[in-house]
Amino acid sequence: MNDAIITTPQPRELIRRMKDYHPPLGDRSGVRLDFNENTFACSPKVLETLGRISRAELTMYPERERVERIAAAHLGLAPDQLLLTNGVDEAIHVLCQTYLGPGDAMLLPVPTYSMYAVYASGTDATLVEVQAGEGFRFPLDALLAKITPATKLIAIANPNSPTGQAVRREEILRVLDAAPHAAVLVDEAYFHFHGQTAMDLVGRIPNLIVARTFSKAYGLAGLRLGLLAAAPKQMQWLRRVISPYSVNSLALACLPAALEDQTYIDWYVSEVLEARGELTAALDRLGVRYWPSQANFVLTSIGPKHAEFSRAMRERGVLVRDRSSDPGCDGCVRITIGTREHTAQGIRAMERALKEIGWTGDTK
Ligand code: PMP
């Protein structure tokens, strides 16, 4: 027998080449300013619903259709324009599986949310990254210049992570117009903290796909709930790819309650917007450079001591996210904005952590 014969199962070549992606979870006790979650809680109405889950609901396979109709009505969409997903992460995976094949390309302005590149790397398509402009401005012209007939998927996070920058509606329209043969994902995971949306264009523009998540403002990251909105023609392909049961019964039971409690969302968003002002005022006072954010986090420039800073914050019970290895983000740390109380704790920890690393001011 030939010694070179491989005797254990081997993944596809592409999977072998994929990089591992391990978000820094583990022990997350303390004030969680690291994952852009709601730092407080979901609506109490959702918790009440969870307490009333019946045996039947757990015994049966989940049926998403009724809840999809409710979510569609909430967003002013027709039921065939909306697909619930197991978080936006599953939505991204489904989009990559649906649109990206050999010889195709995905266009991605960077820096941005990691999972676009992760899921694209599991396909046969090429990933074409376009670096953001000065101050992480959306690289519209550079992006337009990279569109070719091979471009099949373009992902735009609006507002973007980790930068917090928003993309103007006219810029999104330009991309949609320049690539009618490509699916253009506008990922509105942080919509509630920004307030501007492309949702009203769904159905009117055939290549637009909008994503929303319930992991941020709604405080339901653990339930894994997101959605895609697009023209019915595209939905037909996406439904073919997605598992019919990927949104579980608990998530389906909770969604109507979450959507109904607008008062709760309004309260949480107003807390975050107040706290955003308080955090940026503190950063100004401490001489820490940051990029103005339209989301529930702020990207700060700490400089060469970014890792020490993140560690010093952790030692004071506050988790933040080192983003220094993102493209163009050398020395950067992202700080989630939570309730005013949690943000105040973050600011107090930051004052001490900066002192500990010998902070002398702006890294410019
Ligand atoms: N899109 C963006 C831009 C994000 O930052 C995140 C989460 N960090 C997601 C999507 C993932 O959302 P979900 O929890 O719904 O998978």
Boltz pocket constraint, residues with backbone or C-beta under 6 A from the ligand:
constraints:
  - pocket:
      binder: B
      contacts: [[A, 35], [A, 36], [A, 86], [A, 87], [A, 88], [A, 89], [A, 90], [A, 113], [A, 157], [A, 159], [A, 160], [A, 161], [A, 187], [A, 189], [A, 212], [A, 213], [A, 214], [A, 215], [A, 221], [A, 225], [A, 226]]
      max_distance: 6.0
